[in-house]
Amino acid sequence: MRHVSFSRALHFAPLAILLLAMPALQGCVGLALGAGAATGVAAAEERGIKNAANDKGIQIAINDRYLKENQYVWRKLSITVVEGRVLLTGVVGTEFSRDEATRLAWAASDRIQEVINEVQVTTSGDLLDSANDAWISTQLRAKIATDTDVVDINYSIETVNGTIYLIGLAQSDAEITKVTDYARTIKGVRRVVSHVWLKTDPRRRPV
């Protein structure tokens, strides 16, 4: 698969900023451009446009189910979907809430292939360091985006309490190793959990 380098992407950044700064009067045009950009990103991903759309539909369905049936879970969790594989991350106070997150996710859509529950349970009352987690995710994204040997667009990154969770599709084992090695070198990272599959993995079930 062809990889668009980070430096090449930067070449188009001024144009993108200009388009985003268009007056509100041209809101309809801006909306169309945004949709076009999203389509372009999906087309560049290994999973393709159709799978990306399917994954977004699954994510919306799970969010809707959480919102309607358990707003505590809805507030606490993040949902990432790659080719029907659902990754749940976040922190809750009880095992019941963790299990409920899995149950409601499965019930949300018949297009789900797998639910990976990486939700952390803590009863200590410790506050989630969201700012530090966001910084860690940003650092990792920057590292892989500037490495021309990594197709960074195929990776989703979630960080919770210093643990980095990865999901996506890799070009090779060497690429996975490089990404996880980058993750481990970031200050504040306690653990790296990878749910990344190779693009040739026979378990893939694209729509």
Secondary structure, 3 states (H helix, E strand, C coil): CCCCCHHHHHHCHHHHHHHHCCCHHHHHHHHHHHHHHHHHHHHHCCCHHHHHHHHHHHHHHHHHHHHHHCHHHHHHEEEEEECCEEEEEEEECCHHHHHHHHHHHHHHCCCCCEEEECCEECCCCCCCCHHHHHHHHHHHHHHHHCCCCCCHHHEEEEEECCEEEEEEEECCHHHHHHHHHHHHCCCCCCEEEEEEEECCCCCCCCC
